[in-house]
Amino acid sequence: MKKLLFTLFSIIIISSCAGAEEIWDSWQDTNFYGKSQAVSDEDFDKAIESKKTKKKFFGFKKKEKNKAIPKGEEFSQSDETTFITESAKEYPIIIIPVELIIDEFTILPVGHYQVIGDDSDKNDIKLKFYQAGQLIASIGAKPTKDDFNQQEVNFASCRYFDDKRMEIIFGSIDFNAYSLVNIR
């Protein structure tokens, strides 16, 4: 049994060392990794220096920023308010289930609309309805302090006010408003 184990062990060691001869024979060869010629010290120094220089942007060197002292919005902005500022950029989408009469010439068809509130003129608040980036309709609205029991800061919704009118509600960080629109 000992002879069998010794023979088996010897075969394993000899076969593993057979492939190592090629590596040990060429370990000092400068072209070991397939290079056609060795890299000189000057070429190596030039490559290192090229990586140390700053990249130029349209011919001007970039200014290094002092990252230890934050400035401006970066300094005053906290993680708690990031969500609010990001949500202010997103406008709510509303589904209009029936055709609405905007004025004597305009009818708002059934569909999905992105609603943007415009309070640039405090006396005349508008709710603007967009589809694919195009303004489809603009409806006058009345400001209110009511948040209509909505869970979100930015919201828009419509609901039946009575058989002849729909109530469209809108809310944002800046203001809340509502409008009653006749059903066609």
Steps between C-alpha positions, in 0.01 A plus 500: 500500500789735584662434160175584322457830688868591447474430126179700465647792696819497290300507174300801619811699600693419182206593275451835678870591468512416128307816398710721729815458288368739235438776753837460675688487170376843387465695825786740419390564140416871451240409238320256727163677472508537122664844483710558188749711695562599859382838634784742567527710817435818298176361353386393843571847649316672213195282554496577873536877440216500244266353761602756763417811293149639522276466198414826327141594425479714186854621559448593867632303794242370739499661840529264791216532746549504873271217600543565871285816491161454329349814349161630395209261457720199570570632850146605590322204340429212737385150418162565659406769248630319189177302466288816510707684240496197269125450537436864411642430153255216435154598383196285577307313231121506495247281318198686359219241458252726315516788253514837675387836368781749555336793319261544208773403249708244694416149616748293700476140370522184709861407576807521719644845567796641685376788715712804577374778723586858407471763770720766340200735511364461856155628390471253210621146584503256206511123480673403177439159342782353289527192279835404348641838594228700324257727679149364437294721730525760774231526770453777755515384862435636847770483770423318822671396822329159485731208424201277407629225734772406249806307618745655251633855474451518120161368396226543242170320479150534367172386649134547425364806676144440373334364183607800291843593641839349586724637772870508415731536798867587487772533762867584501760633740403857406119491502182289488211578265176358365276558201145401407466411130181415308459153351413481132 
